[in-house]
Amino acid sequence: MWRRVGAGWSVGDVDGRRVCNHCGTWVKTYAYRYYPPGDPSYERCVGFAWCSECRVYSGNMVQVPRRRALVDLLDGLDDRERERLLRREAELIGYLDRKC
């Protein structure tokens, strides 16, 4: 089971990659755009970071430049399944962890 954590979970940096300070496992990340391209808030995205070993994750709004293309790991899902995952963070993280 995935557990959302906040300030208690810390991430370090090893050779330019983020690692979980608790177990030393590489931290995985994913971001997706929340607003449509014409919206002034388009650069505000939902971002997640998680540790597969500790089964913890955190999520925040993150800034992603307009010109940066984001990989859609939910591409290929039907609309209903996509919406279901986006409403359930822990299930979304489990899905993303399997895809990465």
C-alpha positions in Angstrom: 0.0 0.0 0.0 1.3 3.5 -0.9 1.4 6.1 1.8 1.4 9.9 1.1 4.0 11.8 3.1 4.9 15.4 3.5 7.7 17.1 5.2 8.9 14.0 7.1 10.1 12.4 3.9 13.4 13.8 2.5 15.2 13.3 -0.7 18.9 13.6 -1.3 21.0 14.1 -4.4 23.6 11.6 -5.6 25.4 12.3 -8.9 22.5 14.5 -10.0 19.8 12.0 -9.2 17.3 12.1 -6.4 17.5 9.3 -3.8 15.3 8.5 -0.7 17.2 9.5 2.4 15.7 6.6 4.3 16.7 3.7 2.1 18.9 5.1 -0.6 16.7 4.0 -3.5 16.4 6.2 -6.6 13.3 8.4 -6.4 11.0 8.3 -9.4 9.2 11.4 -10.5 6.3 12.3 -12.8 4.5 15.5 -13.8 1.4 16.2 -15.8 -0.3 19.3 -17.0 -3.5 20.2 -15.2 -4.5 23.3 -17.3 -5.2 23.5 -21.0 -2.5 25.2 -23.3 -4.4 28.5 -23.6 -4.7 29.0 -19.8 -2.4 31.4 -18.0 -1.6 28.7 -15.4 -0.6 26.2 -18.1 3.0 26.0 -16.6 1.5 24.9 -13.2 1.6 21.1 -13.2 0.9 18.3 -10.8 4.1 16.6 -9.8 4.8 13.4 -7.9 7.9 11.9 -6.4 8.0 8.4 -4.9 10.2 5.7 -3.4 9.4 2.2 -4.7 11.2 0.6 -1.8 9.6 2.5 1.1 6.2 2.8 -0.8 5.9 6.5 0.0 5.1 9.4 -2.2 4.6 13.1 -2.2 2.7 15.4 -4.6 2.7 19.1 -5.2 2.0 21.7 -7.8 5.3 22.2 -9.8 6.4 24.7 -12.4 7.2 23.3 -15.8 8.1 25.6 -18.7 5.6 25.9 -21.4 8.0 24.7 -24.1 8.9 21.5 -22.2 7.1 18.5 -23.5 5.9 16.1 -20.8 5.6 12.3 -21.4 2.1 11.1 -20.9 2.4 7.8 -19.1 -1.4 7.5 -19.1 -1.5 7.6 -22.9 -3.3 4.5 -24.2 -5.8 4.3 -21.3 -9.4 4.9 -22.1 -10.9 8.1 -20.7 -12.8 6.4 -17.9 -9.7 4.6 -16.6 -7.5 7.7 -16.9 -10.0 9.8 -14.9 -10.3 7.0 -12.3 -6.5 7.0 -11.7 -6.3 10.8 -11.6 -8.9 10.8 -8.8 -7.0 8.2 -6.7 -3.5 9.3 -6.0 -2.2 6.0 -4.4 -3.5 4.0 -7.3 -2.0 6.4 -9.7 1.4 6.1 -8.0 1.2 2.3 -8.2 0.3 2.5 -11.9 3.2 4.9 -12.6 5.6 2.8 -10.6 4.8 -0.2 -12.7 5.2 1.8 -15.9 8.6 3.3 -15.0 
